[in-house]
Amino acid sequence: MGWLIAAAVICGLAFLPIGFRAIYRKDAPGVWLLIGPFKFRVYPKATTKEKAPETKTKSAGKPSEKGGSYQDFQPVISTITEFLGEFRRKIRVNHLEMKMILAGDDPADLAVNYGRAWIALGNLMPQLERLFIIKKRNLEVECDFAATETLIFARLDATITLARTVHLLTHHGAKVLKQLMKLRKLQKGGAKL
């Protein structure tokens, strides 16, 4: 019976969505970490405790770092690029919201800007849908003749399951480690890649 409970817990954790929520608004932008149904504020910090400013001292005479050959490092770069390409298709955008309130007292200028805003959003959405899986979207453009400045509100909720994250990291992480070990051997005078 104990192994059944352990298997249920592991399955539950495997399908646990993890991700972030980012909100931009004039008065209070913020970023939250999403773990299942719970959210934790990451930015700005909830505590207002200020830290003393750190002083950075430059060490005089420190030798500059030497780089390696691009050709030797290219397999690592291609593996990382492959990982990022696969990772972006596994991320699910649960909620994408953008509201733009255009300000202006001239109706003709405001109408032109209204059309431009919708054209920009219309061009942006197919690009985003090509890159990510978007579940729910809400785009709005409004006009406010009394406002003095244009305002934007944006919200993005994106998640990925823990199992997919672990699979991607182990699969591509093993490839990167293998290539880095070959690169290290090569730098020590071993065989060519």
C-alpha positions as a Markdown table, in Angstrom:
| # | Residue | x | y | z |
|---|---|---|---|---|
| 1 | Met | 0.0 | 0.0 | 0.0 |
| 2 | Gly | 2.9 | 2.3 | 0.7 |
| 3 | Trp | 4.4 | 2.0 | -2.7 |
| 4 | Leu | 0.9 | 2.9 | -4.2 |
| 5 | Ile | 0.8 | 6.1 | -2.2 |
| 6 | Ala | 4.4 | 6.9 | -3.2 |
| 7 | Ala | 3.5 | 6.3 | -6.9 |
| 8 | Ala | 0.5 | 8.6 | -6.6 |
| 9 | Val | 2.6 | 11.3 | -5.0 |
| 10 | Ile | 5.3 | 11.0 | -7.8 |
| 11 | Cys | 2.6 | 11.1 | -10.5 |
| 12 | Gly | 1.0 | 14.2 | -8.8 |
| 13 | Leu | 4.4 | 16.0 | -8.7 |
| 14 | Ala | 5.1 | 15.0 | -12.4 |
| 15 | Phe | 2.0 | 16.8 | -13.5 |
| 16 | Leu | 2.4 | 19.8 | -11.2 |
| 17 | Pro | 2.5 | 23.0 | -13.3 |
| 18 | Ile | 5.3 | 25.4 | -12.4 |
| 19 | Gly | 5.8 | 28.8 | -14.0 |
| 20 | Phe | 5.5 | 32.6 | -13.6 |
| 21 | Arg | 3.1 | 35.5 | -13.8 |
| 22 | Ala | 4.3 | 38.9 | -14.9 |
| 23 | Ile | 2.1 | 41.9 | -14.6 |
| 24 | Tyr | 3.0 | 45.4 | -15.9 |
| 25 | Arg | 1.0 | 48.3 | -14.8 |
| 26 | Lys | 2.0 | 51.9 | -14.0 |
| 27 | Asp | 1.3 | 51.7 | -10.2 |
| 28 | Ala | 2.5 | 48.2 | -9.3 |
| 29 | Pro | 4.4 | 45.9 | -11.7 |
| 30 | Gly | 5.2 | 42.5 | -10.4 |
| 31 | Val | 6.4 | 39.0 | -11.0 |
| 32 | Trp | 5.1 | 35.9 | -9.2 |
| 33 | Leu | 6.3 | 32.3 | -9.1 |
| 34 | Leu | 3.5 | 29.8 | -9.8 |
| 35 | Ile | 3.6 | 26.3 | -8.3 |
| 36 | Gly | 0.4 | 24.5 | -8.8 |
| 37 | Pro | -2.4 | 26.6 | -7.3 |
| 38 | Phe | 0.0 | 28.7 | -5.2 |
| 39 | Lys | 1.7 | 31.9 | -6.1 |
| 40 | Phe | 4.7 | 33.5 | -4.5 |
| 41 | Arg | 5.8 | 37.1 | -5.1 |
| 42 | Val | 9.3 | 37.4 | -6.5 |
| 43 | Tyr | 9.5 | 41.1 | -7.6 |
| 44 | Pro | 9.2 | 43.5 | -5.9 |
| 45 | Lys | 10.0 | 41.8 | -2.6 |
| 46 | Ala | 7.2 | 41.9 | -0.1 |
| 47 | Thr | 9.5 | 43.1 | 2.7 |
| 48 | Thr | 10.7 | 46.7 | 2.5 |
| 49 | Lys | 13.9 | 46.1 | 4.3 |
| 50 | Glu | 16.7 | 48.0 | 2.6 |
| 51 | Lys | 20.2 | 46.6 | 2.2 |
| 52 | Ala | 23.3 | 48.7 | 2.6 |
| 53 | Pro | 24.8 | 49.4 | -0.8 |
| 54 | Glu | 27.6 | 47.1 | -1.7 |
| 55 | Thr | 30.9 | 48.7 | -2.7 |
| 56 | Lys | 32.7 | 46.9 | -5.5 |
| 57 | Thr | 36.5 | 47.1 | -5.5 |
| 58 | Lys | 38.4 | 46.5 | -8.7 |
| 59 | Ser | 41.4 | 44.3 | -8.3 |
| 60 | Ala | 44.3 | 45.9 | -10.1 |
| 61 | Gly | 46.4 | 43.7 | -12.4 |
| 62 | Lys | 43.9 | 40.9 | -12.7 |
| 63 | Pro | 44.5 | 39.0 | -15.9 |
| 64 | Ser | 41.7 | 39.1 | -18.5 |
| 65 | Glu | 39.9 | 35.8 | -19.2 |
| 66 | Lys | 41.0 | 33.9 | -22.3 |
| 67 | Gly | 38.3 | 32.5 | -24.6 |
| 68 | Gly | 38.3 | 29.2 | -26.5 |
| 69 | Ser | 37.8 | 28.4 | -30.1 |
| 70 | Tyr | 34.3 | 28.9 | -31.5 |
| 71 | Gln | 34.5 | 25.7 | -33.6 |
| 72 | Asp | 35.2 | 23.6 | -30.5 |
| 73 | Phe | 32.3 | 25.3 | -28.6 |
| 74 | Gln | 29.8 | 25.1 | -31.5 |
| 75 | Pro | 28.3 | 21.6 | -30.6 |
| 76 | Val | 27.4 | 23.0 | -27.2 |
| 77 | Ile | 25.8 | 26.0 | -28.6 |
| 78 | Ser | 23.7 | 23.9 | -31.1 |
| 79 | Thr | 22.5 | 21.7 | -28.2 |
| 80 | Ile | 21.5 | 24.7 | -26.1 |
| 81 | Thr | 19.7 | 26.2 | -29.1 |
| 82 | Glu | 17.9 | 22.8 | -29.6 |
| 83 | Phe | 16.9 | 22.8 | -25.9 |
| 84 | Leu | 15.5 | 26.3 | -26.1 |
| 85 | Gly | 13.5 | 25.5 | -29.2 |
| 86 | Glu | 12.0 | 22.5 | -27.6 |
| 87 | Phe | 11.5 | 24.3 | -24.3 |
| 88 | Arg | 9.5 | 27.1 | -25.8 |
| 89 | Arg | 7.0 | 24.6 | -27.4 |
| 90 | Lys | 6.5 | 22.9 | -24.0 |
| 91 | Ile | 5.7 | 26.1 | -22.2 |
| 92 | Arg | 2.0 | 26.9 | -22.2 |
| 93 | Val | 0.8 | 30.5 | -21.9 |
| 94 | Asn | -2.3 | 30.1 | -19.8 |
| 95 | His | -3.3 | 33.8 | -19.9 |
| 96 | Leu | -2.1 | 36.6 | -22.1 |
| 97 | Glu | -3.8 | 40.0 | -21.5 |
| 98 | Met | -2.9 | 43.4 | -22.9 |
| 99 | Lys | -4.9 | 46.6 | -22.6 |
| 100 | Met | -3.8 | 49.8 | -24.1 |
| 101 | Ile | -5.6 | 53.1 | -23.3 |
| 102 | Leu | -4.7 | 55.8 | -25.8 |
| 103 | Ala | -4.7 | 59.4 | -24.7 |
| 104 | Gly | -5.4 | 62.5 | -26.8 |
| 105 | Asp | -7.8 | 65.3 | -27.3 |
| 106 | Asp | -7.7 | 65.3 | -31.1 |
| 107 | Pro | -10.2 | 62.7 | -32.4 |
| 108 | Ala | -8.5 | 62.4 | -35.8 |
| 109 | Asp | -5.1 | 61.7 | -34.3 |
| 110 | Leu | -6.6 | 59.3 | -31.8 |
| 111 | Ala | -8.4 | 57.4 | -34.5 |
| 112 | Val | -5.1 | 57.0 | -36.5 |
| 113 | Asn | -3.3 | 55.8 | -33.4 |
| 114 | Tyr | -6.2 | 53.4 | -32.6 |
| 115 | Gly | -5.8 | 51.8 | -36.0 |
| 116 | Arg | -2.0 | 51.7 | -35.7 |
| 117 | Ala | -2.3 | 50.0 | -32.3 |
| 118 | Trp | -4.6 | 47.3 | -33.6 |
| 119 | Ile | -2.3 | 46.7 | -36.6 |
| 120 | Ala | 0.7 | 46.3 | -34.3 |
| 121 | Leu | -1.3 | 43.8 | -32.1 |
| 122 | Gly | -2.5 | 42.0 | -35.2 |
| 123 | Asn | 1.1 | 41.6 | -36.4 |
| 124 | Leu | 2.4 | 40.6 | -33.0 |
| 125 | Met | -0.1 | 37.8 | -32.2 |
| 126 | Pro | 0.7 | 35.4 | -35.1 |
| 127 | Gln | 4.4 | 35.7 | -34.1 |
| 128 | Leu | 3.6 | 34.8 | -30.5 |
| 129 | Glu | 1.3 | 32.0 | -31.5 |
| 130 | Arg | 4.1 | 30.6 | -33.7 |
| 131 | Leu | 6.5 | 30.6 | -30.8 |
| 132 | Phe | 4.2 | 29.5 | -27.9 |
| 133 | Ile | 1.0 | 27.7 | -27.2 |
| 134 | Ile | -1.5 | 30.3 | -26.0 |
| 135 | Lys | -4.6 | 29.1 | -24.2 |
| 136 | Lys | -6.4 | 32.3 | -23.4 |
| 137 | Arg | -5.9 | 35.8 | -24.8 |
| 138 | Asn | -7.5 | 39.1 | -24.2 |
| 139 | Leu | -6.4 | 42.1 | -26.2 |
| 140 | Glu | -8.0 | 45.5 | -26.0 |
| 141 | Val | -7.4 | 49.0 | -27.3 |
| 142 | Glu | -9.4 | 51.9 | -25.9 |
| 143 | Cys | -9.5 | 55.7 | -26.4 |
| 144 | Asp | -9.6 | 58.2 | -23.6 |
| 145 | Phe | -10.0 | 61.9 | -24.6 |
| 146 | Ala | -9.5 | 63.1 | -21.0 |
| 147 | Ala | -6.3 | 61.2 | -20.3 |
| 148 | Thr | -2.9 | 63.0 | -20.5 |
| 149 | Glu | -0.8 | 59.9 | -21.2 |
| 150 | Thr | -1.2 | 56.5 | -22.9 |
| 151 | Leu | -1.3 | 53.7 | -20.4 |
| 152 | Ile | -0.6 | 50.0 | -20.9 |
| 153 | Phe | -1.6 | 47.0 | -18.8 |
| 154 | Ala | -0.1 | 43.6 | -19.6 |
| 155 | Arg | -0.4 | 40.2 | -17.9 |
| 156 | Leu | 1.3 | 36.9 | -18.8 |
| 157 | Asp | 0.8 | 33.6 | -17.1 |
| 158 | Ala | 3.1 | 30.8 | -18.4 |
| 159 | Thr | 3.5 | 27.3 | -17.0 |
| 160 | Ile | 5.2 | 24.0 | -17.7 |
| 161 | Thr | 4.8 | 20.7 | -15.9 |
| 162 | Leu | 7.6 | 19.5 | -13.6 |
| 163 | Ala | 7.9 | 16.2 | -15.6 |
| 164 | Arg | 8.5 | 18.0 | -18.9 |
| 165 | Thr | 11.1 | 20.3 | -17.2 |
| 166 | Val | 13.0 | 17.4 | -15.7 |
| 167 | His | 12.8 | 15.4 | -19.0 |
| 168 | Leu | 14.2 | 18.4 | -21.0 |
| 169 | Leu | 16.9 | 19.2 | -18.5 |
| 170 | Thr | 18.1 | 15.6 | -18.2 |
| 171 | His | 18.0 | 14.8 | -21.9 |
| 172 | His | 19.7 | 18.0 | -23.1 |
| 173 | Gly | 21.8 | 18.4 | -19.9 |
| 174 | Ala | 23.4 | 15.0 | -20.5 |
| 175 | Lys | 24.2 | 16.1 | -24.1 |
| 176 | Val | 25.8 | 19.3 | -22.9 |
| 177 | Leu | 27.8 | 17.6 | -20.2 |
| 178 | Lys | 29.1 | 15.0 | -22.7 |
| 179 | Gln | 30.2 | 17.8 | -25.1 |
| 180 | Leu | 31.8 | 19.8 | -22.4 |
| 181 | Met | 33.8 | 16.8 | -21.3 |
| 182 | Lys | 35.0 | 16.2 | -24.9 |
| 183 | Leu | 35.9 | 19.9 | -25.0 |
| 184 | Arg | 37.9 | 19.7 | -21.8 |
| 185 | Lys | 39.8 | 16.6 | -23.1 |
| 186 | Leu | 40.5 | 18.5 | -26.3 |
| 187 | Gln | 41.9 | 21.5 | -24.3 |
| 188 | Lys | 44.1 | 19.1 | -22.3 |
| 189 | Gly | 45.6 | 17.8 | -25.6 |
| 190 | Gly | 43.3 | 14.9 | -26.3 |
| 191 | Ala | 41.7 | 13.7 | -29.6 |
| 192 | Lys | 39.8 | 16.0 | -31.9 |
| 193 | Leu | 36.0 | 16.3 | -31.5 |
